[in-house]
Amino acid sequence: MSDQRKIVYVAHPASGLARSNFPLVCHVDDGKIVRSQPFFIPEDVRLYEIKTSRGVFTRPRKDVQMPLAYAWKRRVHSNRVKYPLLRNDWSPDNPNPGKRGTSGYSRISWDRALDIIVAQMKSIREKYGSMEPVLVQADGHGQSGYMQSLHFWGHYLFDRVNDRLGWGWWTQQVRNPDSWEGYYWGAKHVWGFESTLGEPQQDAVWDDVLEHTEMVIFSGNDPEATGLGMSGSIALEMVKWLKRAGIKIVAISPDLNYAAAVHADKWIPLKPNTDSALYLALVHVWLVEGLYDKEYVRTHTVGFEEFRKHVMGEDGSVAKTPAWAEAITGIPARTIKALAREWAGKKTSLSVYFGGPKIRGALSHMAARLEAYVLAMQGIGSPGRQFLRTGAPSFYKNSLAQVPRYPDVDKSGIAMNHMIEYAIGKGPKSPVFIPRTLATEAILLPSIEWRGTSAALAKTEDQFQKYRFPPSPDHPGIRMVWNENGSQPGSWGNGWKWLEALRSPQIEFVLGIHPWMENDIPFSDLILPAQTNFEHEDLIAVQRTDLLSMFYQDQAIEPVGESKSDYEIHRMIGQRLGLDEVFPPVDDWLKKAFEGTLASTKLGITWEEFKQKKSVIYDCPTWEEWLDIKKEFGLGAHDGGLHNFWSEAGGLDTPSGKIEFVSSRIAEQDADNLERPPLAKWMTHSEVQGSKKAKDYPLSVMSNHPRFRFHVQGDDIDWIREISKVRGPDGYLYEPCWIHPSDALPRGIANGDVIRIHNERGAVLVGAVVTERIIPSALGIEHGARMDLAMLEGKLIDRGGCINLIAPSLMEKYGPGEEIKVPEMNVSGFLVEAVKIDVAAIVAGTGLGYGSTVSGH
Amino acid sequence: MGKKFLIDVDKCSGCKLCIIACKDEHVGSSYAPWSRPQPDTGHFWMDVQPIERGRTPRVRMSYLPLLCQHCANAPCIKSCPDDAIRTRDDGLVWIDPAACTGCGLCQDACPYDVIFINDEQGIAQKCTGCAHRVDEGLLPRCVEVCPHEAIVFGDETDVAGGEAYHPEYLAEPRVLWKGLPKPWIAGSITDFHSDELISGVAVTAVDLFADGSVTVLSDDFGDFWLRGLEKDRKYRVEIRKKGYEAFHAIVTTADDQDLGNVLLKSVQ
């Protein structure tokens, strides 16, 4: 090996929130990343074994990440922001807000860039008296590492500007529960689980499932897409465990997703956002046929009788029969009946992961509550009947991990970066804040009101608190945007309006901090060049897979252009403001974090030794040790999940300590909330088929997390594009859109055609994939495609197929000025129409967003 | 020792990690004498071919991870006017980039369509079996990365089983396959009067032109899947249950066939 060659561990680029998977093993030669390979767990690390009567289950030593990770090196030199860039027609006196997205940029020096930022901050303070007019967006949805490429430094900086300089609070954009919203806004009111985001804890759940479970419902769960992306190949391994244990997999989803297409024993397609109706009809069958755990319902739940009456139509509503649900869901009544009997007759667990179509649409809080009711009627927590995540980040637990791990390793095995509290916290740090779902409206509307901070670990009662922005009538609102993500228009709803908000005359300054020129970054006035994970050293805290470990990330290559790490960028800004001391050298910070872990305190590894050694992977307990550990928590060998609730019939985070069909909290504190009544029901609304609007827009878009991207990340990578897109007749690679033959045929749409997906909010172009893998009347379009704005028939459209551009605003349900009672996300299951277009009519390169030319590069 | 690939179609989930790993290994990297750099895009020395099967809601995907079949009786070798395509001692077939003129005859000759032309370098290129890694005792990248062990590589004495993909090409490939898709006849069975799905119904497919029949029972959702049938045959499908009128259909397995929702009438 020559001196120029080295092997470097690099954090999975889609890590997020300072927590990672196993790293990429990168071969670097002469300053270039030659290859990125999977990590193999060394033989001397003891793996766990789950011993059951159906076999012994463990994980392979090979750990593989999603394809995107191994293609990430392609982004190092492509599409990069290399230098600080200033928009040509921006000046402090005349920001030309309407030109954002259309004008070019010029390279400026770091000195000048920092001068401008500090001057803008001072100007805000002078004009408005505090930093409150600055909207800081950072929340971890971009490329991320442990510290250097972490998207919380904006919040940290402004927190210090407040407490050290006394310049006042900033407007904190609070990350909403963006892939589990239904559990957060809904299921919490049924069963609590505040500390695990509204989902039941996963303690030792596999011990139970692999021993007892006979059937698992995949409710939109896709281990082959989201699971692999978030947790690495352990998500795939867990599906293999299910198969090997002889457990039947039934997938319920509008689409035959990637996992269902190869692993499921049965696919039950339903129309987007109609899961609530299905659950009600299952209950109807169970009530009529007596197929539920009556004793459990009596001892473990409250409010069942009101629910029973509602389902049977004894409260004046229609009876929720399978035939009633067939009309709504598109599932034949006979299939609903068969599912109900199977579910009751077999020990059935329900499996989800982040996202899935059920949980990301309007009123997903109803679906999640009804799901909890259904699970309660079948005795959740009893052997084999659990709520199961296939691949669990370590925070989904009460005391014990999903798989055998030492509790002390869970507690202090790996370093935790406290910055994540800005994204996963009990509440916003700044008293001035908006949920991320309302960022657009906070700029465009004079005032908005809503309930609930949307902070991940907020107390359930917080959901009844009323908040408003601006906080007072004489408040200046938002005047400056600090954008560290570049993901708003592709990951959240109502994207076209967000672009409009960025161009609002009220916004004096937009700062973009990002490695790439993409999505809403070219709507900034000043863009600072951030680095990729290859360009700096960092700690890698592996916590999103089944084993806990830490790696030291060496700098793989020289920084591209004048790029700096996110940390360094904020440190430099802080330095200008006299805040040097709160930005210590990176190595000091990492050393301190490392020294708080077991690697240091128990194994005695010094920081310097760790940097040489590069990794610490904690052993797992033997099965016998694990059994002893479980005993301390009152669990037998094959007890897990909600076993203790099952055996104790109490102790949940609900006022009654039991599962509440009728939420006593809602009944007492939010009784006037018609959108979220104390008892969850099927509720129709404007974005559901059958509504008035559906006459013009008869198709429902179902939008999942992408298989080959990570949210909006990586859609510019040539290798990813050529394996994931549809090549149009013009050679352009369009975002795929799944459409059933019965919808394609009457519209004259064939495979590979370019189609316009539109509604009253605008239009995007996609490439047709005519397939049997989607229920008729729905379209499948993954979120996060890279925006590429163009003109079609005189109208601005997105040729890139970024579907969230035309997803609804939360305001649409109520209208401006009215209070938003549940600030949930609504990015799947909304109405559109699809029309085949002539690609010759597309006028590309029309300016907005991508007409931005950069001089001086 | 001769080498062998074994591909199990039933295990492949279509994740395409093998494609990316192949590009990661070969784009921008030269491994003399076996290969020169693969172009940035457009070449798929390893490809994953999706096959959508069935009709809503009885749909499955099969994926064929397709690479050079490293044939012992390789049509490409015979087609090359410059003897640039050779077989190593371990059986891996490679195109010598120093000898190849990029004439493209091999591309036309290959029945598996796995040879690509590199216009920039004026040569034909394809999977080398990661010969440079094999020589170091390492696995080909596609094999190394596969999370499902759908692609296995090893000494031919260790890697058991498998059949040729398209044996009619008579190319004697060193890539052997398990689980190559065979047509199914599927459907679900419902009681005409009660509209209830019926489980445990015997469904038999009788090959009309050869001996043999297959029988399955409908499952708890009333679904039946007669799997592993021969392609382009005529079958008589018989659905019988005591108390019901029998159902017969003649089905040609040009492809996977779905009979939809079969209604059984009870005997009066």
Interface residues (C-beta under 8 A of the other chain):
Chain A: K32 V34 R35 S36 Q37 P38 K62 V64 M66 P67 Y70 A71 K73 E224 L228 S233 L236 E237 L256 Y258 A259 A261 V262 H263 D265 K266 W267 I268 P269 P332 A333 R334 T335 K337 A338 L339 R341 E342 F708 D718 W719 E722 I723 H740 T771 E772 R773 I774 I775 P776
Chain B: C12 S13 G14 C15 K16 L17 I19 I20 A21 K23 D24 E25 G28 S29 D40 T41 G42 E52 G54 R55 T56 P57 R58 V59 R60 M61 Y63 R141 E144 V145 C146 P147 H148 T190 D195 E196 L197 S199 D219 D220 F221 G222 D223 N261
